Amino acid sequence: MKHYDRSLAGHFDGILAWRESELRASLDTDNPKELAAEQPGNEVQDFKDLAERALQYGMAALDAERAATELSQVLAARCRLREGSFGQCAQCGKPIDLRRLEALPAAAFCLACQAAGEETPAAHHPTMRA
C-alpha cells in the first residue's frame, strides 16, 4: 500500500491523539514561567548568570512556540481525518505518500507541494542580492 486509505484511520488517529497529548503536556509545563519564578530577589548576579538565564528563557519560549505550532498542525490533521480529507494534499489534492504520513502524520502537503512552498528564489532573498 503506497497511499493512505480509510482502513488506516484508527492507526493515524491513535498516533495523532498521542502526539496531541504530548504537546499539550509540554505546553502545560510553563517552562518560561518557571524560569521567571526562579529569579533571585536581592542576590548579586554577574553578567554570565544573567546571560545564561536569558538564554534559558529564550530557548524555553522557542520550544513552547514550536510545540504550539505543531499542536495546531496535529489538530488540523485530526480534523482532516474526521472530515475524510486526511492523506490528500491540501494544495494539489493528490494522495500524500504513506511513508511521508508515517514520518509526519500531521503533513498537509505532498512532498512536491511542500518543496515548492519552501523554495525561495535567490533574487527574492534579501541576503542574496548583489
N, C-alpha and C positions, 0 to 999 in steps of 0.2 A: 504494500500500500504506500503510495507516494504522497497523497494529499489527505487532508482531514475529511472525515465523514461523520455523520451524526452518531454513529455507534461509539465514537470516541468521546462524546460529550461528557460522560461521567468522569472519565480519566482526566480530561483537561479542567473540568470544574473542580475536581479534588486538588489538582496542582495549584490552580489559581486561588482557591479558598485558603490553602495552606500559606501561600505567599502573602495574601492579603492579611492574614492573621499575624504573620511575622513582621510585616511592615507596620501594622497598627501597634504592635507591641514595641517596636523600635521607636516609633514616634511618641509613644506614651512615656518613655523613659525620661524625656525632657532633659537631655544632657546639657544644653546651653543654660537652662535654669539651674541645674545642679552646680555647674561651674560658677555661675554668678553668685550662688549662695555660699560658695567656698571662699569668697573674697575676704581676706583678713581685715579686721577692724582698724586698729591703730598701729599695726605692725609695720616696721620699715621694710620695704621691698627694694631690691635692686632692679635694674633695667632688664636683666636676664629673666628674673622671675615674672616680671610684668609682660615681657615679650612671649614667654612660654605660655602664660595664661591666655594671652590674646590669641596665640596660635591654636591652643586647645579649643577655645571658644569658637574661633573661625572654622576649624575642622568639624566641630560638632554641628555648627549651623549648616555647613555644606552637606554633611551626612543627612541631616534632617530634611534639607531641600531635595536631595536625591531620592530619599525614601518617599517623600510626599509626591514627587513626580511619578515615581514607579507605582505608587499606590493608585494614582489616578489612571494610569495605564492598565493596571490589573482590573480595576473596577470597570473600565470601558470594555475590556476583553470579556469580563463576565456578563456584561450587558449584551455584547455581540453574541455570546454563547446562548443566552436566553432568547434573543431575537432570531437566531438562526443564521446570522451572517458571519459567525466566527469561522476563521480559516479562509476567508476571501479577502483579498487585498482591498483596502479602503480607497485606494487610488484607481486601480485599473479593473478591479472586480475579479481578477483571475485567482485561482486557488494558490494559497501560500504553501510552499513545500513543507511536508510533515516534519522533516528534520529541523527546519527553522522554528516551527511551532514547539517542538520538543525542547529546543535550546532556549527559546524566548517565547513562552506561552502567551505573553501579552502582545506579541507582534501584531501590528495592524496592517503592515505593508509587506508585499512580496519583496524579495531581495532586490530585484531590478528597480522597483519604485523607491525603495529605501535608499539605494545607492544614488539614484538620480536626484533625490531630495537632498542628499548630503553633498553633492558636487557643488563647488563654488569656483567659477571661472577666475583665473588669476587676474584678469583685467578688472574684475569687480571687487577683488580682495584689497583692502586698504593698505596692507603691509607689502603687497606685491607690486605696487605701482612704481614706475621708474621716476 
